[in-house]
Amino acid sequence: METGPAWGSDHFPVFIEHSLEPGAEAAQEEPDADVAEEEQVDKMIENGKQKPDE
């Protein structure tokens, strides 16, 4: 992964190379989120949802 050059924005382009390998999922464990991280994610999801009355 690398960032590209600035192009007039406050964000840099990001280049990522993916490699899919059969059986790799068995070697990669999913990280466990702690309670604080789960609460933060739930809050971000709720904040991103459109409310019907808006």
For each residue, the residues with C-beta under 8 A, 3 or more apart:
1: 14 15 16 17
2: 14 15
3: 12 13 14 15
4: 7 12 13 14 15
5: 12 13
6: 9 12
7: 4 13
8:
9: 6 12
10:
11:
12: 3 4 5 6 9
13: 3 4 5 7
14: 1 2 3 4
15: 1 2 3 4
16: 1
17: 1
18:
19:
20: 24
21: 24
22:
23: 26 27
24: 20 21 27 28
25: 28
26: 23
27: 23 24
28: 24 25
29:
30:
31:
32:
33: 37 38 41
34: 37 38
35: 38 39
36: 39 40
37: 33 34 40 41
38: 33 34 35 41 42
39: 35 36 42 43
40: 36 37 43 44
41: 33 37 38 44 45
42: 38 39 45 46
43: 39 40 46 47
44: 40 41 47 48
45: 41 42 48 49
46: 42 43 49
47: 43 44
48: 44 45
49: 45 46
50: 54
51: 54
52:
53:
54: 50 51
